[in-house]
Amino acid sequence: MTHAPSPRNRSLRLDDADRDRLAPLLAGAAILGGGTDPIAWPEAEDRVIQGDCLAVLPRLPRASFDLLVADPPYNLAKDFGAERGRRMDDEAYEAYTGAWLDAALPLLKPDASVYVFGDWRGSSALYRALSRRLVVRNKIVWEREKGRAAAANWKSAHEEIWFATTSETWRFDTAAVRQRRLVRAPYRDEAGRPKDWVEDEAGRYRDTAASNIWTDLTVPYWSMPENTPHPTQKPEKLLAKLLLASVAPGGRILDPFLGSGTSAVVAKKLGRRFVGVELDAEHCLHALRRLELAGTEPRIQGYEDGVFWERNSSPRRGPTR
Ligand SMILES: C[S@@+](CC[C@H](N)C(=O)[O-])C[C@H]1O[C@@H](n2cnc3c(N)ncnc32)[C@H](O)[C@@H]1O
């Protein structure tokens, strides 16, 4: 028996009309992704290219990107459609990471930044591969709410993002990624004025510098319009932090493992440019549909009025207590 989707289910679904409209775009991308000729500007600009990044990246213009954001298959046995992940030993995962990094790094500008996603298992291999090629600056840990309980272990509830730069010069806009925190202990000075916090219709809060522990994210799920069938889709809010901190408006982002298109969608919403490469045709179609929708819906859930709000709070909802 099949169940009708709940009326509150706002996940993205492609219908026949979407496929008819988007398939020619994807065919164009497949041609871009399929040959061996160089792909120049402006042909490459804001493109979703279907193909294997190891084959596509060497064809893209060199020294052109301000940011590499890479969410490769984690070192797990997982089915991504066109690509079936298998668990490698740490040395093999480090070599795999080195191979795609070596294809991507020549495309970066001399003052570019790099973010690479992973989980705790792949952490040491990612660190070794990155530190051999780049200056590693930090590791962000973000709380991933979803996750199976473990029978005889701590439930895994976080993922990681390594932050590195190509040189000693890089962009970092702290003011653009301020975190709005609700004030639980509203201290006042002797005159009764709020100490380092404000109060308005949104509640009592302070805007703080973003740290390397992120607890304000929600992994896309069925009631969120950004949700697609992709098995490891990242939240738009997460990508918004990376892009706002590390790429100026108009700057260019490279994503060699585009998946459902989150980095490209966020780039479009925030006025940055992008090139994304993805192996699986179905994921590319979802990315293209999300890019269409981003033209009319520029909002990013959880990022409003230029600040990142705590989970389940916003100017419209007010704070949750
Ligand atoms: C972890 S997912 C990325 C999810 C993405 N950040 C999102 O928000 O949807 C990794 C993606 O890399 C793709 N992939 C794996 N190997 C690839 C390759 N060699 N070239 C291009 N894409 C690849 C997979 O199909 C999968 O969609």
The ligand as an ORCA input file, in Angstrom:
! r2SCAN-3c Opt
* xyz 0 1
  C      28.175     13.942      0.302
  S      27.396     14.126     -1.232
  C      27.286     15.884     -1.474
  C      25.985     16.451     -0.958
  C      25.834     17.935     -1.211
  N      26.725     18.730     -0.392
  C      24.400     18.388     -0.976
  O      24.146     19.262     -0.119
  O      23.503     17.853     -1.634
  C      28.653     13.626     -2.342
  C      28.234     13.657     -3.796
  O      29.389     13.438     -4.599
  C      29.001     12.732     -5.775
  N      30.238     12.125     -6.309
  C      30.899     11.044     -5.850
  N      32.025     10.842     -6.570
  C      32.069     11.838     -7.491
  C      32.989     12.198     -8.513
  N      34.086     11.457     -8.724
  N      32.738     13.284     -9.266
  C      31.626     14.034     -9.054
  N      30.706     13.748     -8.099
  C      30.928     12.675     -7.323
  C      27.949     11.742     -5.266
  O      27.079     11.328     -6.317
  C      27.230     12.581     -4.193
  O      26.058     13.200     -4.725
*
